[in-house]
Amino acid sequence: MTKKDLTYTDAIQRISEIVEKIESNELDIDELNASVKEAASLIEACKTKLQNAETNLQETLDKLA
């Protein structure tokens, strides 16, 4: 699944999984580095989805006004 196809819920779930692994000290330094990069990318995708949703909602509300 590409980042574009990933739902907000799926991204949040994956971020949660990554955090759990980091907190449990299950990762070696290479896995930690890769996981942090993945989490950062997922966070950015979530931020974009939230911004797009806000824009769409505002446009819809403006049409109703």
C-alpha positions in Angstrom: 0.0 0.0 0.0 1.4 3.4 -1.0 1.4 6.4 1.3 -1.4 7.9 -0.9 -3.6 4.8 -0.5 -3.0 4.6 3.2 -6.0 5.7 5.2 -5.6 8.1 8.1 -6.7 5.4 10.5 -4.2 2.9 9.1 -1.4 5.4 9.3 -2.2 6.2 13.0 -2.3 2.5 13.7 1.1 2.0 12.1 2.6 5.0 14.0 1.2 3.4 17.2 2.9 0.1 16.4 6.2 1.9 15.7 6.0 3.8 19.0 5.3 0.5 20.9 8.4 -1.1 19.4 10.5 1.9 20.2 9.3 2.0 23.8 9.9 -1.7 24.3 13.5 -1.4 23.1 12.9 -4.1 20.5 14.8 -2.4 17.8 18.5 -2.2 17.0 19.9 1.1 15.8 19.3 0.4 12.1 15.7 -0.7 12.7 15.2 2.3 15.0 16.5 4.7 12.3 14.2 3.1 9.6 11.2 3.1 12.0 11.7 6.8 12.9 11.9 7.7 9.2 8.7 5.7 8.5 6.9 7.3 11.4 7.9 10.8 10.2 6.6 10.0 6.8 3.4 8.7 8.1 3.0 11.8 10.4 3.5 14.0 7.4 0.9 12.0 5.4 -1.6 12.4 8.3 -0.9 16.1 8.5 -1.6 16.5 4.8 -4.9 14.4 5.1 -6.0 16.6 8.0 -5.2 19.8 6.1 -7.1 18.5 3.0 -10.1 17.5 5.1 -10.2 21.0 6.8 -10.1 22.7 3.4 -12.8 20.4 2.0 -15.0 21.0 5.0 -14.5 24.7 4.9 -15.4 24.8 1.2 -18.5 22.8 1.8 -19.6 25.0 4.7 -18.9 28.1 2.6 -21.2 26.8 -0.1 -24.0 26.3 2.5 -23.7 29.9 3.8 
